[in-house]
Amino acid sequence: MVGISVIDLSIRPELSKYQDDYVRYHVEKVRDYIGERKRIIFFSFCSLDGDIHTINLIMNELTEQEKKRVRICEYEGDLKAFLKVYKSCGLIIGSRLHSILIAIANNQNFIPVSYSKKLDNLLKQMDKNIEILKIDGTMCQFIGKEKIYNMNKCDFNSELQFQKLDQYVEGVLKR
């Protein structure tokens, strides 16, 4: 199984111009993996940040046959259930920092698709030679050329990452 974590670029002024390319990139990746007879799981870490909106944009581009091999898993507070599904994926394609942190913590293969210096800096500290796919107008040129990484088991606590995510969501809701 391939897990995919996306973000909503339309709410980020500096990235919104790349939304179409970002969606197209993910549609092509989904189709590539379906062609390899793999199942796809889209993970929504934060519906408040528009993850589901982007997932729906991608799903709208897929055929009905393709959609049969895709499912959506939303984090809705049940940490154990979410992580159980997440850990079942042999590969994570992640744009969210937490998606990559949890993949590293679980010794999962991953492809980073970065929009932030936080993710870039974290990965560069772990491996200065890592090649990070940037969200920009050129990302579709790299379909099929991305490198798959595995940082081996690092000392991360994935449950702690979700506690921080819960604190963030609670803060947003109180605004």
DAKA-V686118 format. One record per helix or strand of 2 or more residues. SS is the DSSP state (h for helix, s for strand). FROM is the first residue (numbers start at 0). TO is the last residue. If there is no record, write none. Layout:
ss=SS from=FROM to=TO
ss=SS from=FROM to=TO
This chain:
ss=s from=1 to=4
ss=h from=8 to=10
ss=h from=15 to=34
ss=s from=39 to=43
ss=h from=46 to=48
ss=h from=50 to=58
ss=h from=63 to=66
ss=s from=69 to=73
ss=h from=78 to=86
ss=s from=90 to=93
ss=h from=96 to=104
ss=s from=108 to=113
ss=h from=116 to=125
ss=s from=132 to=133
ss=h from=138 to=141
ss=h from=157 to=173
